[in-house]
């Protein structure tokens, strides 16, 4: 019975942590500095007056690979659009949880991802980005407004509708 009590306690703690541990709608995104595919340091802070999709993915993640084509199509369609609230354009900040640069680079090139906006520290789940955003699974995504405030989370099925509504 003591083992059952301990198990119930552990499960209740993990549920509470998952409910309160990540970035949520209405939160301001944390500042994040990582290296992009061009080898340059890129800092995500308050977006440059754009709607931004912050997307956590990896080359080995099958659901990520299935979502990326639609995200890239939306990026190309809306990157120069004007949105409600004054946002001018839509951009993508793709954070890879890969540990191998070659695999990360190959997957990004395969999906024609913008090298400047595709970043990683090659630490996988040990990445500071995972901790700062409270990521527990991938793919994970956050739509951020021009003020750095999260408008929506995990939008794989609804991103197109969200962008259209913001126009």
N, C-alpha and C positions, 0 to 999 in steps of 0.2 A: 504493500500500500504506500509506503514511503516513496518508492520508485514512481508510482502513478501520480502522486502529489507533485513530485519534482518535474515529471513530464508535463503535467498540466501547467505548472508555473512557467516552464521554458516556452511552451507553445503560446501562452498568453503574452509573454514578453515579446516574442518574435512577431506576433500579430500587431501589437502596439507599435513596435519599431517600424514595421512596413507601412503602417497607416500614416505615421508622422515623420518618416525618415527622408523623404525626397522633396524635390522642388515641386510645387503645386501651382495651379492656376492662381494668379494674383501676386505671386512671389516675384521679386526682382532677381534676375540671374546673377550668379557670382562671376567675378572677373576670372578669366582663364587664359593662360598663355601656354601655347604648344607649338611644335614645329610642323610646318605644312610640307606637302610633297615636293615643293621647290627647295626645301631645306632652310626656309626662312622662318623666323619666330613670328607668330601671329597671335594677337591678343583679342579675345572676345570680351568686350565689356558691354557698354550700351551700344546697340547697333547704330550704324550710320544712317539714321532716319529711314530705316527699311524694316519691313517685316522679315524676320529671320527664322528659319527652321534649324534648330540645334538637334542634330541626329546622331545618336550613338549606334554604331554598327561594327561589323568585323567581316573580313573576307570569308571566314569559316562559318558564318551564320546564314543558314538557308533562308529563314524568313526575311533577313536583311537584304539578301540578294534579290528576293522576290519583290520587295518594296522599292528598291532603288530606281528601277526604270521609271516608275510613275513619278517619284520625287524629282528625278532629273528632268522629266518632261514638264512638270509644273514649274521647276526652276527656270527653264528656258522660256516658258510661256509668260511668266509673271515678273521676270527679273527687272523689267523697265516699267512696270505698271504703277499707277497711282492708286493709293488706297485711302479709305476713310481714316480720319484722324491725322492725315498729313504724311503718312509713310509713303516714300517714293521708292518703289522697287521691292523685290523679294529676293532674299539670298539664302544660301545654305551654308551651315557650319557643320561639317561632317566629322565627328570624332570617332576614329577607329580604335577598337580595343585589340587590334592585332599586336603580336609580339615580334613578328618578322616583317621587316620593311618590304621585302620582295613580294610577299603575299598581299600586303596592304596596297602597294603600288599597282600590282597587276589588277586587282579587283577595282580599284579606283579608275584605272585607265579603261578597263573593260566597260565600265558604266559612264565613261566620259565625264567624270566628276571634275569640277574646277580645282586644279592643283593648289591654288592659293588658299582655298577654303576647306581643304581636306587635310585634317591634322591628326597627329598621334604622338604619344611619348613612348610608344612601343612597350608599355608596361602591362598591357592587358587589363585584367580586373584590378591590378594594383595601381592603376592610373589615378592621379589626383582628381581628374575630371569625374571619375566614378564616385569618389567620395564627395566632392563638392555638389554634385547633382543628385546624389542618393540613388544611383542606378542599381537595380537589382536584377535586371534582365535586359536583353537586347532582342530586337530593336526597341529603342526608346526615343521618343521625340518630343520636342517642346517648340511651340510657335511663340515667338517673342515679338512684342510690338516695338515701335521706334523708340520707346522710353526704357526698354530693357525689362518690361514686365511680361510674365508668361500669360498668354491669352488662352492656350489650350495645351494639353499633354496627350501623348500617344495617339497621334492623329492619322495613323496609316490608312484608315478607311475614310476619313472625313476631311483631309487636307484640301482637296480640290473644292469642296463645298465651302469650307472656311475662307479660302482665298477669294472665291467668287462673291461671297457675302461681304467681304471687306472692301470690294471695289466700289 
